[in-house]
Amino acid sequence: MDRPAILITGASGYLAHRLVPIAATYGDVLGVARKAQSVFAPATPVELDLTDSQALAVAIKSAKPRIIIHAAAVNPGGGEQEMELVNHRAAETIATAAKQLGSRLIMVSTDTVHRGDNAPYGDNAMPDPVNAYGSTKAAGEGVVLDIYPDSLVARTSLIYGLSKIDRGTDGFRRRLQKGEALVLFDDVLRQPVTADHLSTALCELATKHIEVSGTMNLVGDEALSRADFGAEMLKHWQIDTKGLLSTRSGRGIEGLPIDLRCTAEIAGSLGLRLPGVSEVLAQQS
């Protein structure tokens, strides 16, 4: 059987450090990033700025991938204009090209498309974001499914790993090293998922469950507060908090969703189980 060409955007991002090598066991990977040298091996690098819609469309049509996993995103703090161009407009360009080629398209989205006051959120819950990141990702979801209804939008949560420190925890480490106070929210609930489990699920959905479309949740099966998750990661990476760590409520902070617990009925029906943090850590001990 021939190996499909798999185009992955965001091929230099945190998820990609596992998504690229795992996807390479399913097909021949083309990795899109702004700098070719930052693309994770063993992908063939494609140097491209996703804000250049014309270049993006040409690159996809030239590559003719059978599968596209759109994992790129501008995260909070990246600037609202940049979020709009990448999280929304690039998704529009990718969906248009994917439809023309008949490619399998999976867009990686986020639980923060939800307001956080009506949990648990089902696979098909309508977006109701409260911040710019959630709004641009929700717009990206909408345009992808409007243009190419056969696409799949996979909403996930905090992504981490035990072999490469995640960006959130690394940010905590840098602050602590500078002697800055670190305050974590003890009532903001998320369902963290490892990059390995998420990547495998995305590849299975791209290659074996091609009939699945619309929106679905791909989250860990354990809900934790940001404070508890942060504490577990700091402990795993043996980061000394130096007495600078404290907790507080996140309620009342503008643009901060509180309870983003999600169900994962579709993933469960397909046999795609993404274990929670406690189970993952226990397996490592």
Sequence and secondary structure as in RCSB ss.txt:
>XXXX:A:sequence
MDRPAILITGASGYLAHRLVPIAATYGDVLGVARKAQSVFAPATPVELDLTDSQALAVAIKSAKPRIIIHAAAVN
PGGGEQEMELVNHRAAETIATAAKQLGSRLIMVSTDTVHRGDNAPYGDNAMPDPVNAYGSTKAAGEGVVLDIYPD
SLVARTSLIYGLSKIDRGTDGFRRRLQKGEALVLFDDVLRQPVTADHLSTALCELATKHIEVSGTMNLVGDEALS
RADFGAEMLKHWQIDTKGLLSTRSGRGIEGLPIDLRCTAEIAGSLGLRLPGVSEVLAQQS
>XXXX:A:secstr
    EEEEESTTSTTHHHHHHHHTTTSEEEEEESSGGGS TTSEEEE  TT HHHHHHHHHHH  SEEEE     
TTS HHHHIIIIIIIHHHHHHHHHHHT EEEEEEEGGGS SSS SB TT      SHHHHHHHHHHHHHHHH TT
 EEEEE  EE SSS  HHHHHHHHHHHTT  EEEESS EE  EEHHHHHHHHHHHHHT TT  EEEEE  SS EE
HHHHHHHHHHHTT   TT EEEE  TT TT   B  B  HHHHHTT     HHHHHHHH 
